[in-house]
Amino acid sequence: MSDDLTAPEHLETEADFEHRWNALLNEMETRFGKRPDLNALLLLIGVQELGQGVAEFTKEQKQDLMHIATCKLFSLSGHYELERVDEDGWPHYKLLRPVPFAFLKEQERMMKWHMLEYFSLDD
């Protein structure tokens, strides 16, 4: 996967991007009965990447799951790679190169784009 988000395969109109994003949110709402926000999607991805099924998690574990999700998402563009899975089955990622600085609105769009890529891998 190219890490250049301006490469031709990454260029799409804002309307197309929003259409894909809303389609994902609608699918998640249908699946789970509630429209998720970014944090809920991060938690969902973290639980999926942990691979231990649905369970009760502490606040700290939920933060760890969201971190796992963020690392997994940014591994799609070469910023992280899975380093190891510990004895409890929790994945640990290694930073390969820093995620570029972005203001909040751009950070949100970057995260959404990575989430769309992540969920499209399931297709």
Backbone bond lengths (Angstrom), bond angles and torsions (degrees), N, CA, C in turn:
res aa  C-N    CA-C-N  psi(-1)  N-CA   C-N-CA  omega(-1)  CA-C   N-CA-C  phi
1 M - - - 1.441 - - 1.519 108.99 -
2 S 1.289 115.59 136.01 1.451 120.86 178.74 1.525 109.33 -70.83
3 D 1.332 115.52 141.49 1.459 118.25 176.24 1.521 110.90 -93.32
4 D 1.324 117.10 2.98 1.454 121.96 178.74 1.514 109.12 -91.56
5 L 1.329 116.04 103.06 1.461 120.16 -177.50 1.520 112.82 -71.94
6 T 1.332 117.77 -2.76 1.457 120.97 175.34 1.521 111.13 -101.77
7 A 1.329 117.81 2.19 1.463 121.00 177.33 1.525 108.82 -63.60
8 P 1.341 118.14 153.94 1.470 121.36 -175.09 1.526 114.50 -51.53
9 E 1.332 117.63 -37.19 1.468 118.28 -178.74 1.524 112.43 -69.78
10 H 1.328 117.84 -14.49 1.465 120.99 -179.71 1.523 112.83 -100.44
11 L 1.332 116.48 -6.90 1.456 118.91 -178.86 1.518 109.47 -82.77
12 E 1.284 116.60 125.35 1.453 122.42 175.02 1.509 107.30 -150.71
13 T 1.302 115.67 156.17 1.462 118.24 -179.68 1.524 108.84 -69.39
14 E 1.302 115.26 158.13 1.466 120.30 177.32 1.524 109.73 -61.07
15 A 1.332 116.59 -36.73 1.473 120.76 179.16 1.525 110.65 -64.11
16 D 1.333 117.91 -41.99 1.467 121.30 178.30 1.527 110.82 -65.18
17 F 1.332 115.16 -42.46 1.460 119.96 178.60 1.521 110.05 -60.67
18 E 1.327 117.60 -48.72 1.464 121.68 -179.66 1.529 111.06 -63.43
19 H 1.320 117.20 -35.55 1.465 120.82 177.59 1.535 110.07 -63.38
20 R 1.337 116.19 -45.98 1.478 119.64 178.20 1.526 110.87 -62.99
21 W 1.348 116.46 -41.28 1.464 120.24 -178.93 1.532 110.46 -64.26
22 N 1.324 116.42 -46.67 1.467 119.79 179.95 1.526 111.67 -65.59
23 A 1.322 117.47 -34.20 1.467 120.45 176.11 1.527 110.11 -62.95
24 L 1.339 117.27 -41.74 1.465 120.97 177.44 1.522 110.39 -63.08
25 L 1.331 117.12 -46.84 1.467 120.25 -179.97 1.525 111.18 -62.08
26 N 1.330 117.12 -39.94 1.465 120.61 177.68 1.522 111.40 -63.66
27 E 1.328 116.58 -41.08 1.467 120.62 177.95 1.530 110.69 -62.63
28 M 1.324 116.64 -42.84 1.464 120.75 179.49 1.531 110.93 -67.03
29 E 1.325 116.44 -38.10 1.465 120.24 178.15 1.523 110.18 -64.66
30 T 1.316 116.61 -40.85 1.467 120.37 177.35 1.525 110.75 -64.25
31 R 1.313 115.66 -42.40 1.467 121.27 -177.15 1.526 112.74 -70.11
32 F 1.336 116.94 -39.93 1.464 120.71 -171.39 1.520 114.43 -113.04
33 G 1.337 117.86 -6.27 1.451 120.70 176.84 1.514 115.24 81.14
34 K 1.330 116.62 7.11 1.456 120.94 -179.65 1.520 107.91 -152.25
35 R 1.331 116.31 139.12 1.462 120.81 179.23 1.533 108.96 -76.81
36 P 1.330 117.95 119.66 1.466 120.19 -175.19 1.522 112.75 -81.99
37 D 1.331 115.48 153.84 1.458 120.78 169.59 1.530 107.27 -99.31
38 L 1.319 117.03 -178.61 1.467 120.32 -177.80 1.524 112.18 -59.18
39 N 1.335 117.46 -41.32 1.465 119.83 -179.46 1.519 111.78 -64.61
40 A 1.330 117.00 -39.75 1.467 119.90 178.07 1.525 110.50 -64.45
41 L 1.333 117.02 -39.34 1.466 119.84 177.76 1.523 111.19 -66.72
42 L 1.337 116.93 -39.37 1.470 119.67 176.37 1.522 110.64 -61.27
43 L 1.317 116.93 -43.41 1.459 120.60 179.01 1.530 110.34 -63.12
44 L 1.321 116.70 -43.81 1.469 121.26 178.37 1.532 111.30 -59.73
45 I 1.319 116.82 -45.82 1.462 120.71 178.75 1.529 110.19 -63.70
46 G 1.332 117.17 -42.13 1.459 120.54 178.56 1.522 112.24 -60.58
47 V 1.322 116.50 -44.19 1.474 120.44 178.14 1.523 109.78 -63.05
48 Q 1.326 116.27 -42.13 1.463 120.23 179.44 1.529 110.96 -63.50
49 E 1.323 117.23 -42.17 1.462 120.66 -179.48 1.524 111.58 -70.97
50 L 1.313 117.70 -31.92 1.459 120.57 176.22 1.527 109.81 -64.89
51 G 1.330 115.56 -37.58 1.456 119.94 174.01 1.514 116.13 72.91
52 Q 1.315 117.38 21.97 1.466 120.35 -179.11 1.523 112.29 -110.00
53 G 1.326 116.08 13.41 1.456 120.35 178.66 1.514 112.76 78.66
54 V 1.306 114.11 -179.47 1.462 120.78 -179.51 1.525 109.04 -76.67
55 A 1.313 115.73 134.92 1.464 121.00 -179.60 1.519 108.45 -152.54
56 E 1.306 115.91 172.57 1.464 120.75 172.20 1.527 106.80 -82.54
57 F 1.331 116.02 129.54 1.455 120.57 179.30 1.515 109.47 -120.78
58 T 1.332 115.16 145.63 1.462 119.96 175.09 1.531 108.43 -72.54
59 K 1.316 116.38 168.63 1.455 120.92 177.54 1.529 110.14 -58.94
60 E 1.331 116.71 -43.07 1.468 120.91 179.24 1.525 111.07 -63.78
61 Q 1.326 117.41 -41.44 1.462 120.32 178.28 1.533 111.22 -64.72
62 K 1.325 116.72 -37.20 1.465 120.01 177.20 1.525 110.14 -63.54
63 Q 1.324 117.06 -40.21 1.464 120.10 176.21 1.523 110.25 -63.05
64 D 1.327 116.54 -41.48 1.464 120.83 177.61 1.531 111.14 -63.49
65 L 1.328 116.89 -39.88 1.463 120.92 178.42 1.530 111.27 -64.03
66 M 1.319 116.36 -39.22 1.461 119.99 177.72 1.529 110.76 -67.81
67 H 1.326 116.73 -33.93 1.467 120.49 176.00 1.527 110.25 -67.45
68 I 1.329 116.56 -43.10 1.467 120.80 176.27 1.523 109.66 -57.19
69 A 1.321 116.25 -44.96 1.467 120.82 -179.45 1.523 110.86 -61.81
70 T 1.315 116.95 -45.20 1.462 120.89 -179.99 1.527 110.67 -60.90
71 C 1.320 116.67 -44.88 1.465 120.29 178.26 1.526 111.03 -63.26
72 K 1.325 117.11 -44.13 1.460 120.55 178.66 1.528 110.24 -60.39
73 L 1.328 116.35 -47.18 1.463 119.78 -179.12 1.526 111.05 -59.36
74 F 1.325 117.23 -47.37 1.455 119.78 -177.77 1.524 112.92 -78.07
75 S 1.323 117.13 -8.72 1.466 119.10 170.31 1.531 109.73 -70.53
76 L 1.342 116.61 -23.88 1.466 120.69 179.21 1.528 111.77 -64.95
77 S 1.325 116.66 -22.87 1.465 119.91 178.23 1.530 111.44 -114.41
78 G 1.328 116.40 20.18 1.460 120.85 171.59 1.508 117.00 80.64
79 H 1.317 118.21 16.80 1.463 120.11 179.86 1.524 112.54 -88.15
80 Y 1.316 117.21 -28.94 1.468 122.67 179.34 1.517 108.70 -132.43
81 E 1.328 115.03 159.53 1.458 119.83 168.06 1.521 108.20 -140.40
82 L 1.320 114.56 150.34 1.464 119.48 177.86 1.518 108.38 -65.76
83 E 1.314 115.60 124.31 1.459 121.03 -178.93 1.522 111.34 -93.41
84 R 1.337 114.80 -45.94 1.468 119.32 -178.60 1.517 109.48 -167.72
85 V 1.308 114.89 166.68 1.460 122.21 171.15 1.525 105.74 -116.90
86 D 1.331 116.69 126.64 1.466 119.30 -175.54 1.525 111.72 -76.79
87 E 1.320 115.67 179.28 1.467 121.48 -175.36 1.530 113.10 -64.17
88 D 1.325 117.08 -19.35 1.467 120.70 177.23 1.527 112.21 -93.97
89 G 1.336 116.28 2.21 1.453 120.50 177.56 1.519 115.05 88.72
90 W 1.328 117.18 9.42 1.471 121.02 -179.30 1.522 109.91 -89.35
91 P 1.338 116.62 128.22 1.463 119.63 178.93 1.523 112.10 -74.45
92 H 1.334 115.10 147.09 1.463 122.44 176.19 1.519 107.66 -126.76
93 Y 1.322 115.86 131.79 1.458 122.16 -176.35 1.515 111.06 -109.30
94 K 1.323 114.33 152.09 1.459 121.76 176.85 1.528 107.76 -110.94
95 L 1.332 115.89 133.12 1.452 121.44 176.47 1.521 108.70 -74.01
96 L 1.332 116.58 123.78 1.457 121.13 177.84 1.520 111.25 -94.10
97 R 1.315 115.85 -39.88 1.464 121.81 176.88 1.517 107.64 -156.43
98 P 1.314 116.81 144.16 1.460 119.88 -175.41 1.531 112.49 -61.72
99 V 1.305 114.65 146.65 1.461 120.70 172.50 1.525 105.74 -71.72
100 P 1.334 117.68 132.69 1.460 119.22 -176.89 1.525 112.49 -60.18
101 F 1.325 115.31 146.83 1.453 120.03 176.59 1.527 108.92 -63.04
102 A 1.310 115.62 139.68 1.462 121.00 175.20 1.516 108.16 -151.39
103 F 1.323 116.02 150.44 1.451 120.63 173.80 1.521 109.03 -73.08
104 L 1.320 116.86 166.98 1.459 122.69 -171.45 1.532 113.31 -51.40
105 K 1.315 117.74 -47.59 1.460 120.70 -178.12 1.533 111.26 -62.32
106 E 1.333 116.97 -41.36 1.467 120.84 177.94 1.529 110.99 -70.12
107 Q 1.340 116.79 -36.55 1.474 120.21 176.58 1.522 110.18 -60.12
108 E 1.330 115.32 -44.53 1.462 120.25 -179.32 1.531 110.51 -62.93
109 R 1.321 116.91 -43.82 1.460 120.02 -179.96 1.530 110.52 -65.27
110 M 1.333 117.19 -40.97 1.463 120.99 177.56 1.534 110.31 -59.77
111 M 1.321 115.71 -44.20 1.461 120.18 -179.91 1.527 110.37 -64.34
112 K 1.316 116.64 -44.25 1.471 120.17 178.51 1.522 110.82 -60.67
113 W 1.334 116.73 -43.40 1.463 120.48 -179.79 1.525 110.21 -60.29
114 H 1.330 116.90 -45.44 1.460 120.59 179.30 1.536 110.93 -64.37
115 M 1.326 117.35 -37.45 1.466 119.93 177.14 1.524 111.04 -64.79
116 L 1.314 116.77 -41.71 1.468 119.61 177.01 1.518 110.51 -60.90
117 E 1.319 117.35 -41.77 1.467 121.09 177.28 1.535 110.31 -63.64
118 Y 1.310 116.50 -45.15 1.464 121.29 -179.55 1.526 111.22 -57.65
119 F 1.324 116.27 -51.20 1.461 119.16 -177.38 1.518 112.71 -71.80
120 S 1.323 117.65 -23.05 1.465 119.12 176.90 1.531 110.52 -73.99
121 L 1.334 117.77 -20.10 1.464 121.07 176.50 1.527 111.25 -68.71
122 D 1.330 116.51 -22.57 1.470 121.38 179.70 1.518 112.48 -77.40
123 D 1.338 116.99 -17.38 1.468 120.83 -176.68 1.506 113.18 -64.88
